[in-house]
Amino acid sequence: MAQWWGREARGGGGGTSVVVKMESPDWAVPESAAAAAGGKAGRGKNARQITWVLLLKAHRAAGKLTGAASAALSVAAAARRRVAAGRTDDDAGATPPGESPALRTRFYGFLRASLVLSMLLLAVDVAAHLQGWHLAVDVPDLLAVEGLFAAGYASWVRVRLEYLAPALQFMANACVVLFLIQSADRLILCLGCLWIKLKGLKPAPKAAGKGSDDVEAGTTGEFPMVLVQIPMCNEKEVYQQSIGAVCGLDWPRPNFLVQVLDDSDDAATSALIKEEVEKWQREGVHILYRHRVIRDGYKAGNLKSAMNCSYVKDYEFVVIFDADFQPQPDFLKRTVPHFKGNEDVGLVQARWSFVNKDENLLTRLQNINLCFHFEVEQQVNGIFLNFFGFNGTAGVWRIKALEDSGGWMERTTVEDMDIAVRAHLKGWKFLFLNDVECQCELPESYEAYRKQQHRWHSGPMQLFRLCFVDIIKSKIGFWKKFNLIFLFFLLRKLILPFYSFTLFCIILPMTMFIPEAELPAWVVCYIPATMSLLNILPAPKSFPFIVPYLLFENTMSVTKFNAMISGLFQLGSAYEWVVTKKSGRSSEGDLIALVEKQSKQQRVGSAPNLDSLTKESSNLKKDSKKKKHNRIYRKELALSFLLLTAAARSLLSVQGIHFYFLLFQGVSFLVVGLDLIGEQVE
């Protein structure tokens, strides 16, 4: 016991260590009663011992409270500084063409009105609770109470019971049904992935004798002609790594051509990219630099313009790499052979891996999502359906399939998904290679990630409006049409962001103020936790982040829901295209390796100076630190206060798991609203 007391004293929360010497080390509570019967000496001794124990406990508790209070004050001070120095999301950019400023604030106005209403309802319920009225009391009992407030509260309870609760319960039940359907789809995908693992299923070249082995050992004539395209726009942080990696592909140089498709509007960046291309031309690589003055159609227009070149007819396949992608030297040898003997295969897609997945909490959470996307969604759909959405990069297309499908179109912001759907309707098959990885970079700031997700979730709704009739009229089978319309578009692109936002951010808080409508605990906790566990299985090292992942996904539902509505109803922001900001972290190691590899060669002219590049990168980092700032996201802040208000209201009706969910979800929205996740933007 004395040793235990010593540990308690040493473990106090920041207080002075206290050593207690006891006369009876084996003292216990039963001995206290015996000592009391023995006389005043025993009673005095045990009383002093109990007093010392209580003092030690109080000392330790005071130390912990002091530490918690200090941490809370530090967080509050940091939040205050960020609010004072931050910019609102309205300052993020100009209003997109065709969209009125009032339209941008309409959604935020709805959230603000909901917040004000929830605060009023909380005040009313607290006042009613202080009066001693039970929340489930009958209206006749309230009518017997005299007073204007009692009459008003009785009217409010009647309106809740007769009108609001049934409507809210209906909406809740409808969202729960959608939630269960989406969860079943997620479970089936996971079971399909498990079946693939158990059976060892994966695509393999049909012609075993003339497959990848022959390609590796064959003559130049046995290598198909491959066109490699690198579309980029103001990518000064990563252009060297991308061009260097592509030029290092292990493929006969006469049999592949690299097109650097530069859409930069910055003259200095364009000059650097052009200089890099000329450097590789002197190395003997077949590489061309193309720059568009008129940037119509963004990336789709860039690719369309490149495919109109007369020499494209000499090539059989085209490979696309975004500016931050670094293919391995054997990329073509592991992908192109899958076309041989499979004349109906139009696309071979490789998976992504991320060089900065452990950079911060935001990149870790993105890694969980994208690992599930590739490991489960893309792989299962590729094995069992031969169809999935093209990811826009790290994929090899048969040029004949592109031409047969109508080529690149600028009608949506998801040109990759557009061409994939049109190719599928023409009967072309897709292969996904889970064991072929291509390194790239994740957005490290919430601002960049938010804009990326807006484009990724508004574009599919634009595409669905445009191609719905074409899907109905196409000659593909009924189940393929069902998969495209219901699973691919409606369930995974529309229903998922709709119920995530509506159910967990609107309906759940409102059930706290209208307790007659209920959401069971399995909807609030158990099913979401199970789905999050399934999502995190492809990235087992991320298991400690399962709770932040669940909360962050619900937090991102605001952006995804807003984007989905914009795309579905063709609002102005649906056509907004912002190039995802790159940090260039993935280029530093590759640049050093590239210089070491070429150090034995005699190079003149524009050979890069590693020392100057290092100094330049350090200066850029210093300047970026000076210019970085956080943003204040008003929608997320409004929802955080709404959820925290609902959490406070849930305490009056003793809602156990609901309170904790609302509390932590409200804190999650607060963290994101104050831009406390990820790097700050410049």
Protein Blocks (a to p, Z undefined) as FASTA:
>chain_A
ZZmmmmmmmmpghiacdddddfblmbcfklmmmmmmnomklmmmmmmmmmmmmmmmmmmm
mmmmmmmmmmmmmmmmmmmmmmmmmccfklnpccdehiafklmmmmmmmmmmmmmmmmmm
mmmmmmmmmnopafkbcfklmmmpgcjklmmmmmmmmmmmmmmmmmmmmmmmmmmmmmmm
mmmmmmmmmmmmmmmmmnopacddfblmlmmklmmmmcfklpccdddddddehilklmmm
mmmmmmmpccdfklpccddddfbfbfklmmmmmmmmmmmmmnopacdddddfblghijml
mmmmmmmpmklmmpfbdcdddfkbccdfklmmmmmmmmgopakbcbdcdddddfklmmpm
mlmmmmmmmmmmmmmmmmmmmmmnopacdehiaiacdfklmmmnnpaafkbcblmlmmmm
mmmmnopacdddfkbccdddddfbfklmmmmmmmmmmmmmmmmmmmmmmmmmpmbdfklm
mmmmmmmmmmmmmmmmmmmmmmmmmmmmmmmmmmmbccdfklmmmmmmmmmmmmmmmmmm
lmmmmmmmmmmmmmmmmmmmmmmmmmmnopaklmpccddddehlmmmmmmmmmmmmmmmp
ccehjaccfklmmmmmmmmmmmmmmmgccdddfklmmmmmmmmmmmmmmmmnopaklmmm
mmmmmmmmmmmmnopgcjddZZ
